[in-house]
């Protein structure tokens, strides 16, 4: 997934790509706003994750994920 604005909404093909990639990896790394897209794909549900400090409040409200500030 390329760079995007906070208002970016991935299409179904992009979300499916994330899900398939997640299913075949030992670790899943997102950069910057990538946590938002991964959250939309549902792969972070029930996980412990971190994100940019400025995004944590919004992410905590949107996704059933344990968002921590610690890196």
Number of C-alpha atoms within 10 A of each C-alpha: 12 4 10 12 7 11 6 11 13 15 8 9 9 14 20 13 13 19 15 11 11 17 12 9 8 6 7 13 10 14 9 12 16 17 21 21 21 22 18 17 19 16 19 21 15 11 11 11 18 19 20 14 10 8 16 17 10 10 19 13 9 12 16 15 19 14 18 14 10 8 7
